[in-house]
Amino acid sequence: MGRWALTARQGEILSLLVYGMANKTIAGRLGCAVKTVEQHVSVVLAKAGADTRAALAAKFWSSP
């Protein structure tokens, strides 16, 4: 995925995360473990250079 060089799965996580979904909800939607979602969220935050989920969402919605 072009933005922040995310994998396809990280992109899926990001697309649900920016709508405010909790890790447990994301895991249920994607059929994976909550721990897996937590790991993906950590990587997405790092790749985007964001410290929090809120900062990540702000970057997502404000960047082209």
All heavy atoms as TSV, in Angstrom:
chain	resi	resn	atom	element	x	y	z
A	1	MET	N	N	0.859	-1.173	0.000
A	1	MET	CA	C	0.000	0.000	0.000
A	1	MET	C	C	0.898	1.226	0.000
A	1	MET	O	O	1.859	1.295	0.750
A	1	MET	CB	C	-0.908	-0.040	1.231
A	1	MET	CG	C	-1.909	1.070	1.299
A	1	MET	SD	S	-3.079	0.775	2.653
A	1	MET	CE	C	-4.217	2.067	2.299
A	2	GLY	N	N	0.579	2.180	-0.835
A	2	GLY	CA	C	1.420	3.351	-1.029
A	2	GLY	C	C	1.641	4.203	0.204
A	2	GLY	O	O	2.760	4.581	0.507
A	3	ARG	N	N	0.578	4.485	0.924
A	3	ARG	CA	C	0.707	5.352	2.088
A	3	ARG	C	C	1.496	4.655	3.171
A	3	ARG	O	O	1.117	3.601	3.651
A	3	ARG	CB	C	-0.672	5.742	2.605
A	3	ARG	CG	C	-0.595	6.694	3.782
A	3	ARG	CD	C	-1.943	7.081	4.256
A	3	ARG	NE	N	-2.580	7.905	3.242
A	3	ARG	CZ	C	-3.721	8.554	3.428
A	3	ARG	NH1	N	-4.373	8.443	4.542
A	3	ARG	NH2	N	-4.241	9.281	2.470
A	4	TRP	N	N	2.619	5.244	3.562
A	4	TRP	CA	C	3.476	4.758	4.639
A	4	TRP	C	C	4.013	3.354	4.384
A	4	TRP	O	O	4.426	2.675	5.315
A	4	TRP	CB	C	2.757	4.825	5.987
A	4	TRP	CG	C	2.251	6.190	6.334
A	4	TRP	CD1	C	2.952	7.360	6.259
A	4	TRP	CD2	C	0.946	6.541	6.793
A	4	TRP	NE1	N	2.159	8.410	6.644
A	4	TRP	CE2	C	0.931	7.940	6.981
A	4	TRP	CE3	C	-0.193	5.817	7.063
A	4	TRP	CZ2	C	-0.196	8.611	7.426
A	4	TRP	CZ3	C	-1.312	6.494	7.511
A	4	TRP	CH2	C	-1.309	7.872	7.687
A	5	ALA	N	N	4.005	2.888	3.172
A	5	ALA	CA	C	4.536	1.568	2.800
A	5	ALA	C	C	3.923	0.446	3.639
A	5	ALA	O	O	4.620	-0.418	4.157
A	5	ALA	CB	C	6.058	1.558	2.899
A	6	LEU	N	N	2.611	0.451	3.747
A	6	LEU	CA	C	1.898	-0.561	4.519
A	6	LEU	C	C	1.635	-1.801	3.670
A	6	LEU	O	O	1.451	-1.713	2.463
A	6	LEU	CB	C	0.553	-0.016	5.007
A	6	LEU	CG	C	0.580	1.235	5.871
A	6	LEU	CD1	C	-0.847	1.652	6.231
A	6	LEU	CD2	C	1.400	1.021	7.120
A	7	THR	N	N	1.602	-2.933	4.345
A	7	THR	CA	C	1.177	-4.162	3.672
A	7	THR	C	C	-0.340	-4.096	3.485
A	7	THR	O	O	-1.015	-3.236	4.063
A	7	THR	CB	C	1.522	-5.398	4.512
A	7	THR	OG1	O	0.752	-5.363	5.720
A	7	THR	CG2	C	3.010	-5.462	4.837
A	8	ALA	N	N	-0.861	-5.012	2.716
A	8	ALA	CA	C	-2.308	-5.043	2.496
A	8	ALA	C	C	-3.059	-5.211	3.820
A	8	ALA	O	O	-4.064	-4.540	4.069
A	8	ALA	CB	C	-2.664	-6.166	1.529
A	9	ARG	N	N	-2.568	-6.094	4.689
A	9	ARG	CA	C	-3.240	-6.329	5.969
A	9	ARG	C	C	-3.154	-5.099	6.863
A	9	ARG	O	O	-4.115	-4.739	7.536
A	9	ARG	CB	C	-2.625	-7.542	6.669
A	9	ARG	CG	C	-3.374	-7.946	7.915
A	9	ARG	CD	C	-4.839	-8.220	7.608
A	9	ARG	NE	N	-5.250	-9.427	8.263
A	9	ARG	CZ	C	-6.411	-10.014	8.084
A	9	ARG	NH1	N	-7.290	-9.495	7.274
A	9	ARG	NH2	N	-6.718	-11.109	8.691
A	10	GLN	N	N	-2.006	-4.448	6.874
A	10	GLN	CA	C	-1.867	-3.216	7.657
A	10	GLN	C	C	-2.817	-2.140	7.143
A	10	GLN	O	O	-3.382	-1.377	7.921
A	10	GLN	CB	C	-0.421	-2.722	7.620
A	10	GLN	CG	C	0.527	-3.617	8.376
A	10	GLN	CD	C	1.981	-3.348	8.062
A	10	GLN	OE1	O	2.325	-2.566	7.174
A	10	GLN	NE2	N	2.872	-4.022	8.784
A	11	GLY	N	N	-3.020	-2.105	5.837
A	11	GLY	CA	C	-3.973	-1.169	5.251
A	11	GLY	C	C	-5.395	-1.452	5.705
A	11	GLY	O	O	-6.176	-0.532	5.981
A	12	GLU	N	N	-5.739	-2.724	5.798
A	12	GLU	CA	C	-7.068	-3.105	6.297
A	12	GLU	C	C	-7.234	-2.656	7.744
A	12	GLU	O	O	-8.277	-2.102	8.108
A	12	GLU	CB	C	-7.258	-4.622	6.223
A	12	GLU	CG	C	-7.406	-5.173	4.836
A	12	GLU	CD	C	-7.496	-6.686	4.835
A	12	GLU	OE1	O	-6.624	-7.347	5.441
A	12	GLU	OE2	O	-8.452	-7.196	4.230
A	13	ILE	N	N	-6.212	-2.890	8.540
A	13	ILE	CA	C	-6.241	-2.484	9.941
A	13	ILE	C	C	-6.409	-0.964	10.021
A	13	ILE	O	O	-7.245	-0.451	10.769
A	13	ILE	CB	C	-4.952	-2.916	10.677
A	13	ILE	CG1	C	-4.746	-4.423	10.647
A	13	ILE	CG2	C	-4.893	-2.341	12.088
A	13	ILE	CD1	C	-5.602	-5.236	11.573
A	14	LEU	N	N	-5.623	-0.241	9.248
A	14	LEU	CA	C	-5.692	1.223	9.242
A	14	LEU	C	C	-7.082	1.708	8.868
A	14	LEU	O	O	-7.632	2.614	9.510
A	14	LEU	CB	C	-4.658	1.798	8.271
A	14	LEU	CG	C	-4.699	3.313	8.060
A	14	LEU	CD1	C	-4.396	4.055	9.350
A	14	LEU	CD2	C	-3.729	3.721	6.963
A	15	SER	N	N	-7.673	1.105	7.841
A	15	SER	CA	C	-8.984	1.565	7.381
A	15	SER	C	C	-10.058	1.390	8.451
A	15	SER	O	O	-11.005	2.180	8.508
A	15	SER	CB	C	-9.391	0.865	6.088
A	15	SER	OG	O	-9.627	-0.505	6.320
A	16	LEU	N	N	-9.934	0.412	9.302
A	16	LEU	CA	C	-10.890	0.224	10.397
A	16	LEU	C	C	-10.517	1.075	11.607
A	16	LEU	O	O	-11.387	1.621	12.289
A	16	LEU	CB	C	-10.963	-1.257	10.773
A	16	LEU	CG	C	-11.442	-2.184	9.653
A	16	LEU	CD1	C	-11.298	-3.637	10.065
A	16	LEU	CD2	C	-12.871	-1.875	9.252
A	17	LEU	N	N	-9.245	1.221	11.835
A	17	LEU	CA	C	-8.744	1.985	12.975
A	17	LEU	C	C	-9.146	3.455	12.897
A	17	LEU	O	O	-9.542	4.042	13.896
A	17	LEU	CB	C	-7.222	1.856	12.998
A	17	LEU	CG	C	-6.500	2.424	14.185
A	17	LEU	CD1	C	-6.083	1.269	15.083
A	17	LEU	CD2	C	-5.271	3.162	13.732
A	18	VAL	N	N	-9.067	4.042	11.703
A	18	VAL	CA	C	-9.355	5.478	11.577
A	18	VAL	C	C	-10.832	5.803	11.776
A	18	VAL	O	O	-11.186	6.966	11.925
A	18	VAL	CB	C	-8.848	6.069	10.239
A	18	VAL	CG1	C	-7.343	5.949	10.132
A	18	VAL	CG2	C	-9.541	5.440	9.047
A	19	TYR	N	N	-11.667	4.791	11.800
A	19	TYR	CA	C	-13.086	4.996	12.100
A	19	TYR	C	C	-13.373	4.764	13.581
A	19	TYR	O	O	-14.528	4.702	13.997
A	19	TYR	CB	C	-13.968	4.108	11.226
A	19	TYR	CG	C	-14.071	4.636	9.826
A	19	TYR	CD1	C	-13.334	4.082	8.789
A	19	TYR	CD2	C	-14.889	5.731	9.534
A	19	TYR	CE1	C	-13.408	4.586	7.506
A	19	TYR	CE2	C	-14.971	6.252	8.254
A	19	TYR	CZ	C	-14.224	5.670	7.244
A	19	TYR	OH	O	-14.293	6.185	5.972
A	20	GLY	N	N	-12.300	4.615	14.367
A	20	GLY	CA	C	-12.445	4.521	15.809
A	20	GLY	C	C	-12.760	3.140	16.344
A	20	GLY	O	O	-13.155	2.997	17.506
A	21	MET	N	N	-12.582	2.119	15.533
A	21	MET	CA	C	-12.878	0.763	15.998
A	21	MET	C	C	-11.829	0.283	16.991
A	21	MET	O	O	-10.643	0.566	16.844
A	21	MET	CB	C	-12.940	-0.206	14.823
A	21	MET	CG	C	-14.139	-0.004	13.958
A	21	MET	SD	S	-14.252	-1.336	12.758
A	21	MET	CE	C	-15.661	-0.780	11.835
A	22	ALA	N	N	-12.284	-0.457	17.978
A	22	ALA	CA	C	-11.398	-1.049	18.976
A	22	ALA	C	C	-10.703	-2.278	18.394
A	22	ALA	O	O	-11.193	-2.878	17.435
A	22	ALA	CB	C	-12.207	-1.449	20.205
A	23	ASN	N	N	-9.587	-2.634	18.992
A	23	ASN	CA	C	-8.833	-3.803	18.520
A	23	ASN	C	C	-9.691	-5.064	18.481
A	23	ASN	O	O	-9.604	-5.851	17.545
A	23	ASN	CB	C	-7.608	-4.042	19.397
A	23	ASN	CG	C	-6.552	-2.970	19.223
A	23	ASN	OD1	O	-6.631	-2.141	18.326
A	23	ASN	ND2	N	-5.572	-2.981	20.087
A	24	LYS	N	N	-10.515	-5.257	19.495
A	24	LYS	CA	C	-11.364	-6.445	19.557
A	24	LYS	C	C	-12.358	-6.464	18.394
A	24	LYS	O	O	-12.597	-7.515	17.782
A	24	LYS	CB	C	-12.110	-6.484	20.888
A	24	LYS	CG	C	-12.912	-7.738	21.106
A	24	LYS	CD	C	-13.527	-7.757	22.499
A	24	LYS	CE	C	-14.304	-9.035	22.729
A	24	LYS	NZ	N	-14.898	-9.067	24.071
A	25	THR	N	N	-12.907	-5.317	18.063
A	25	THR	CA	C	-13.853	-5.215	16.950
A	25	THR	C	C	-13.153	-5.483	15.625
A	25	THR	O	O	-13.671	-6.201	14.763
A	25	THR	CB	C	-14.511	-3.825	16.929
A	25	THR	OG1	O	-15.113	-3.581	18.203
A	25	THR	CG2	C	-15.553	-3.722	15.844
A	26	ILE	N	N	-11.964	-4.908	15.476
A	26	ILE	CA	C	-11.175	-5.118	14.253
A	26	ILE	C	C	-10.847	-6.604	14.100
A	26	ILE	O	O	-10.995	-7.176	13.014
A	26	ILE	CB	C	-9.894	-4.264	14.262
A	26	ILE	CG1	C	-10.249	-2.776	14.209
A	26	ILE	CG2	C	-8.970	-4.652	13.109
A	26	ILE	CD1	C	-9.073	-1.838	14.432
A	27	ALA	N	N	-10.424	-7.223	15.189
A	27	ALA	CA	C	-10.085	-8.652	15.152
A	27	ALA	C	C	-11.287	-9.484	14.726
A	27	ALA	O	O	-11.165	-10.401	13.911
A	27	ALA	CB	C	-9.576	-9.112	16.521
A	28	GLY	N	N	-12.452	-9.162	15.253
A	28	GLY	CA	C	-13.666	-9.877	14.874
A	28	GLY	C	C	-14.003	-9.706	13.411
A	28	GLY	O	O	-14.381	-10.671	12.734
A	29	ARG	N	N	-13.855	-8.495	12.916
A	29	ARG	CA	C	-14.140	-8.229	11.499
A	29	ARG	C	C	-13.200	-8.970	10.569
A	29	ARG	O	O	-13.598	-9.433	9.507
A	29	ARG	CB	C	-14.004	-6.727	11.205
A	29	ARG	CG	C	-15.121	-5.887	11.696
A	29	ARG	CD	C	-15.966	-5.438	10.517
A	29	ARG	NE	N	-17.081	-4.660	10.988
A	29	ARG	CZ	C	-17.367	-3.449	10.575
A	29	ARG	NH1	N	-16.619	-2.865	9.657
A	29	ARG	NH2	N	-18.413	-2.821	11.043
A	30	LEU	N	N	-11.926	-9.023	10.963
A	30	LEU	CA	C	-10.919	-9.622	10.085
A	30	LEU	C	C	-10.661	-11.099	10.373
A	30	LEU	O	O	-9.897	-11.744	9.660
A	30	LEU	CB	C	-9.600	-8.834	10.193
A	30	LEU	CG	C	-9.675	-7.365	9.772
A	30	LEU	CD1	C	-8.321	-6.706	9.950
A	30	LEU	CD2	C	-10.160	-7.232	8.340
A	31	GLY	N	N	-11.281	-11.616	11.425
A	31	GLY	CA	C	-11.127	-13.029	11.740
A	31	GLY	C	C	-9.735	-13.394	12.222
A	31	GLY	O	O	-9.188	-14.426	11.838
A	32	CYS	N	N	-9.164	-12.542	13.054
A	32	CYS	CA	C	-7.842	-12.828	13.597
A	32	CYS	C	C	-7.835	-12.533	15.093
A	32	CYS	O	O	-8.813	-12.039	15.639
A	32	CYS	CB	C	-6.765	-12.020	12.865
A	32	CYS	SG	S	-6.924	-10.237	13.016
A	33	ALA	N	N	-6.722	-12.813	15.740
A	33	ALA	CA	C	-6.602	-12.600	17.177
A	33	ALA	C	C	-6.389	-11.122	17.503
A	33	ALA	O	O	-5.807	-10.378	16.706
A	33	ALA	CB	C	-5.431	-13.411	17.723
A	34	VAL	N	N	-6.847	-10.723	18.677
A	34	VAL	CA	C	-6.659	-9.343	19.129
A	34	VAL	C	C	-5.168	-9.013	19.203
A	34	VAL	O	O	-4.746	-7.915	18.823
A	34	VAL	CB	C	-7.342	-9.108	20.499
A	34	VAL	CG1	C	-7.029	-7.727	21.045
A	34	VAL	CG2	C	-8.845	-9.310	20.385
A	35	LYS	N	N	-4.372	-9.959	19.655
A	35	LYS	CA	C	-2.919	-9.761	19.745
A	35	LYS	C	C	-2.325	-9.450	18.367
A	35	LYS	O	O	-1.437	-8.606	18.251
A	35	LYS	CB	C	-2.260	-11.010	20.342
A	35	LYS	CG	C	-0.805	-10.830	20.661
A	35	LYS	CD	C	-0.641	-9.881	21.816
A	35	LYS	CE	C	0.810	-9.835	22.258
A	35	LYS	NZ	N	1.060	-8.756	23.184
A	36	THR	N	N	-2.822	-10.095	17.340
A	36	THR	CA	C	-2.361	-9.830	15.976
A	36	THR	C	C	-2.695	-8.398	15.570
A	36	THR	O	O	-1.861	-7.691	14.997
A	36	THR	CB	C	-3.002	-10.825	14.984
A	36	THR	OG1	O	-2.650	-12.151	15.386
A	36	THR	CG2	C	-2.549	-10.574	13.566
A	37	VAL	N	N	-3.898	-7.967	15.895
A	37	VAL	CA	C	-4.298	-6.588	15.593
A	37	VAL	C	C	-3.408	-5.615	16.346
A	37	VAL	O	O	-2.943	-4.621	15.771
A	37	VAL	CB	C	-5.790	-6.352	15.928
A	37	VAL	CG1	C	-6.148	-4.880	15.779
A	37	VAL	CG2	C	-6.684	-7.217	15.058
A	38	GLU	N	N	-3.143	-5.883	17.610
A	38	GLU	CA	C	-2.281	-5.011	18.415
A	38	GLU	C	C	-0.908	-4.860	17.775
A	38	GLU	O	O	-0.355	-3.752	17.718
A	38	GLU	CB	C	-2.127	-5.568	19.828
A	38	GLU	CG	C	-3.395	-5.483	20.654
A	38	GLU	CD	C	-3.317	-6.249	21.962
A	38	GLU	OE1	O	-2.294	-6.927	22.223
A	38	GLU	OE2	O	-4.289	-6.168	22.732
A	39	GLN	N	N	-0.361	-5.971	17.283
A	39	GLN	CA	C	0.943	-5.922	16.632
A	39	GLN	C	C	0.890	-5.085	15.358
A	39	GLN	O	O	1.783	-4.269	15.099
A	39	GLN	CB	C	1.439	-7.339	16.328
A	39	GLN	CG	C	1.790	-8.103	17.583
A	39	GLN	CD	C	2.064	-9.581	17.333
A	39	GLN	OE1	O	1.645	-10.140	16.320
A	39	GLN	NE2	N	2.757	-10.210	18.260
A	40	HIS	N	N	-0.150	-5.281	14.556
A	40	HIS	CA	C	-0.294	-4.491	13.331
A	40	HIS	C	C	-0.466	-3.008	13.646
A	40	HIS	O	O	0.119	-2.154	12.970
A	40	HIS	CB	C	-1.481	-4.979	12.502
A	40	HIS	CG	C	-1.209	-6.221	11.719
A	40	HIS	ND1	N	-0.204	-6.324	10.788
A	40	HIS	CD2	C	-1.830	-7.426	11.711
A	40	HIS	CE1	C	-0.210	-7.526	10.239
A	40	HIS	NE2	N	-1.194	-8.221	10.801
A	41	VAL	N	N	-1.251	-2.692	14.662
A	41	VAL	CA	C	-1.463	-1.292	15.043
A	41	VAL	C	C	-0.132	-0.650	15.431
A	41	VAL	O	O	0.169	0.469	15.006
A	41	VAL	CB	C	-2.500	-1.158	16.183
A	41	VAL	CG1	C	-2.519	0.257	16.753
A	41	VAL	CG2	C	-3.894	-1.534	15.683
A	42	SER	N	N	0.681	-1.349	16.192
A	42	SER	CA	C	1.990	-0.820	16.594
A	42	SER	C	C	2.861	-0.514	15.385
A	42	SER	O	O	3.508	0.536	15.320
A	42	SER	CB	C	2.706	-1.808	17.511
A	42	SER	OG	O	2.029	-1.927	18.732
A	43	VAL	N	N	2.859	-1.422	14.421
A	43	VAL	CA	C	3.664	-1.223	13.215
A	43	VAL	C	C	3.122	-0.054	12.387
A	43	VAL	O	O	3.897	0.780	11.902
A	43	VAL	CB	C	3.723	-2.518	12.369
A	43	VAL	CG1	C	4.378	-2.263	11.019
A	43	VAL	CG2	C	4.462	-3.602	13.124
A	44	VAL	N	N	1.814	0.035	12.245
A	44	VAL	CA	C	1.206	1.132	11.481
A	44	VAL	C	C	1.519	2.467	12.139
A	44	VAL	O	O	1.880	3.440	11.451
A	44	VAL	CB	C	-0.319	0.924	11.326
A	44	VAL	CG1	C	-0.975	2.156	10.731
A	44	VAL	CG2	C	-0.609	-0.300	10.463
A	45	LEU	N	N	1.402	2.536	13.456
A	45	LEU	CA	C	1.737	3.773	14.171
A	45	LEU	C	C	3.184	4.172	13.903
A	45	LEU	O	O	3.469	5.348	13.615
A	45	LEU	CB	C	1.509	3.606	15.672
A	45	LEU	CG	C	0.067	3.589	16.158
A	45	LEU	CD1	C	-0.001	3.127	17.612
A	45	LEU	CD2	C	-0.587	4.950	16.012
A	46	ALA	N	N	4.085	3.206	13.979
A	46	ALA	CA	C	5.508	3.494	13.748
A	46	ALA	C	C	5.760	3.959	12.319
A	46	ALA	O	O	6.471	4.949	12.097
A	46	ALA	CB	C	6.350	2.260	14.066
A	47	LYS	N	N	5.182	3.269	11.350
A	47	LYS	CA	C	5.395	3.631	9.946
A	47	LYS	C	C	4.836	5.015	9.631
A	47	LYS	O	O	5.385	5.745	8.812
A	47	LYS	CB	C	4.758	2.601	9.017
A	47	LYS	CG	C	5.537	1.299	8.921
A	47	LYS	CD	C	4.911	0.363	7.911
A	47	LYS	CE	C	5.734	-0.884	7.685
A	47	LYS	NZ	N	5.162	-1.752	6.634
A	48	ALA	N	N	3.738	5.380	10.293
A	48	ALA	CA	C	3.118	6.684	10.050
A	48	ALA	C	C	3.762	7.794	10.877
A	48	ALA	O	O	3.492	8.970	10.657
A	48	ALA	CB	C	1.630	6.611	10.369
A	49	GLY	N	N	4.604	7.410	11.835
A	49	GLY	CA	C	5.235	8.403	12.687
A	49	GLY	C	C	4.251	9.042	13.653
A	49	GLY	O	O	4.366	10.223	13.981
A	50	ALA	N	N	3.278	8.251	14.099
A	50	ALA	CA	C	2.258	8.754	15.019
A	50	ALA	C	C	2.440	8.102	16.385
A	50	ALA	O	O	2.799	6.928	16.478
A	50	ALA	CB	C	0.875	8.450	14.473
A	51	ASP	N	N	2.179	8.880	17.435
A	51	ASP	CA	C	2.323	8.355	18.792
A	51	ASP	C	C	1.047	7.724	19.321
A	51	ASP	O	O	1.097	6.885	20.215
A	51	ASP	CB	C	2.746	9.471	19.754
A	51	ASP	CG	C	4.146	9.991	19.462
A	51	ASP	OD1	O	4.980	9.212	18.969
A	51	ASP	OD2	O	4.400	11.179	19.723
A	52	THR	N	N	-0.091	8.160	18.800
A	52	THR	CA	C	-1.378	7.669	19.293
A	52	THR	C	C	-2.299	7.346	18.124
A	52	THR	O	O	-2.074	7.792	16.989
A	52	THR	CB	C	-2.084	8.730	20.166
A	52	THR	OG1	O	-2.397	9.871	19.350
A	52	THR	CG2	C	-1.214	9.145	21.344
A	53	ARG	N	N	-3.358	6.625	18.438
A	53	ARG	CA	C	-4.360	6.311	17.416
A	53	ARG	C	C	-5.019	7.593	16.912
A	53	ARG	O	O	-5.309	7.720	15.718
A	53	ARG	CB	C	-5.409	5.372	17.994
A	53	ARG	CG	C	-4.872	4.011	18.331
A	53	ARG	CD	C	-5.799	3.238	19.234
A	53	ARG	NE	N	-6.899	2.620	18.530
A	53	ARG	CZ	C	-7.014	1.326	18.297
A	53	ARG	NH1	N	-6.083	0.500	18.728
A	53	ARG	NH2	N	-8.047	0.859	17.658
A	54	ALA	N	N	-5.242	8.539	17.812
A	54	ALA	CA	C	-5.857	9.813	17.423
A	54	ALA	C	C	-4.951	10.582	16.461
A	54	ALA	O	O	-5.417	11.141	15.462
A	54	ALA	CB	C	-6.163	10.656	18.652
A	55	ALA	N	N	-3.655	10.600	16.760
A	55	ALA	CA	C	-2.712	11.275	15.872
A	55	ALA	C	C	-2.654	10.582	14.512
A	55	ALA	O	O	-2.556	11.243	13.470
A	55	ALA	CB	C	-1.322	11.311	16.507
A	56	LEU	N	N	-2.729	9.276	14.521
A	56	LEU	CA	C	-2.744	8.511	13.273
A	56	LEU	C	C	-3.970	8.863	12.445
A	56	LEU	O	O	-3.869	9.114	11.239
A	56	LEU	CB	C	-2.714	7.016	13.570
A	56	LEU	CG	C	-2.803	6.087	12.361
A	56	LEU	CD1	C	-1.584	6.259	11.457
A	56	LEU	CD2	C	-2.924	4.650	12.816
A	57	ALA	N	N	-5.124	8.895	13.078
A	57	ALA	CA	C	-6.356	9.239	12.365
A	57	ALA	C	C	-6.274	10.655	11.801
A	57	ALA	O	O	-6.676	10.900	10.657
A	57	ALA	CB	C	-7.558	9.102	13.293
A	58	ALA	N	N	-5.725	11.578	12.580
A	58	ALA	CA	C	-5.582	12.959	12.098
A	58	ALA	C	C	-4.677	13.015	10.875
A	58	ALA	O	O	-4.990	13.696	9.891
A	58	ALA	CB	C	-5.038	13.841	13.213
A	59	LYS	N	N	-3.559	12.291	10.918
A	59	LYS	CA	C	-2.656	12.248	9.760
A	59	LYS	C	C	-3.347	11.624	8.555
A	59	LYS	O	O	-3.187	12.087	7.432
A	59	LYS	CB	C	-1.395	11.422	10.085
A	59	LYS	CG	C	-0.365	12.143	10.863
A	59	LYS	CD	C	0.884	11.279	10.982
A	59	LYS	CE	C	2.046	12.145	11.336
A	59	LYS	NZ	N	3.319	11.540	11.039
A	60	PHE	N	N	-4.077	10.566	8.800
A	60	PHE	CA	C	-4.770	9.863	7.719
A	60	PHE	C	C	-5.757	10.789	7.022
A	60	PHE	O	O	-5.790	10.878	5.804
A	60	PHE	CB	C	-5.503	8.640	8.271
A	60	PHE	CG	C	-6.286	7.901	7.240
A	60	PHE	CD1	C	-5.691	6.954	6.444
A	60	PHE	CD2	C	-7.655	8.143	7.068
A	60	PHE	CE1	C	-6.424	6.256	5.474
A	60	PHE	CE2	C	-8.381	7.466	6.120
A	60	PHE	CZ	C	-7.772	6.522	5.314
A	61	TRP	N	N	-6.591	11.469	7.797
A	61	TRP	CA	C	-7.635	12.304	7.211
A	61	TRP	C	C	-7.128	13.608	6.647
A	61	TRP	O	O	-7.786	14.205	5.803
A	61	TRP	CB	C	-8.739	12.564	8.239
A	61	TRP	CG	C	-9.491	11.314	8.588
A	61	TRP	CD1	C	-9.535	10.694	9.803
A	61	TRP	CD2	C	-10.309	10.505	7.712
A	61	TRP	NE1	N	-10.310	9.557	9.732
A	61	TRP	CE2	C	-10.804	9.432	8.463
A	61	TRP	CE3	C	-10.649	10.605	6.367
A	61	TRP	CZ2	C	-11.624	8.447	7.924
A	61	TRP	CZ3	C	-11.471	9.630	5.828
A	61	TRP	CH2	C	-11.941	8.562	6.594
A	62	SER	N	N	-5.937	14.062	7.069
A	62	SER	CA	C	-5.431	15.352	6.583
A	62	SER	C	C	-4.432	15.229	5.441
A	62	SER	O	O	-4.140	16.204	4.790
A	62	SER	CB	C	-4.802	16.138	7.733
A	62	SER	OG	O	-3.655	15.475	8.215
A	63	SER	N	N	-3.900	14.027	5.209
A	63	SER	CA	C	-2.926	13.886	4.131
A	63	SER	C	C	-3.602	13.454	2.843
A	63	SER	O	O	-4.604	12.742	2.867
A	63	SER	CB	C	-1.829	12.890	4.539
A	63	SER	OG	O	-2.368	11.601	4.700
A	64	PRO	N	N	-3.028	13.902	1.710
A	64	PRO	CA	C	-3.637	13.562	0.405
A	64	PRO	C	C	-3.500	12.114	0.033
A	64	PRO	O	O	-2.731	11.375	0.472
A	64	PRO	CB	C	-2.869	14.436	-0.592
A	64	PRO	CG	C	-1.657	14.912	0.105
A	64	PRO	CD	C	-1.868	14.727	1.586
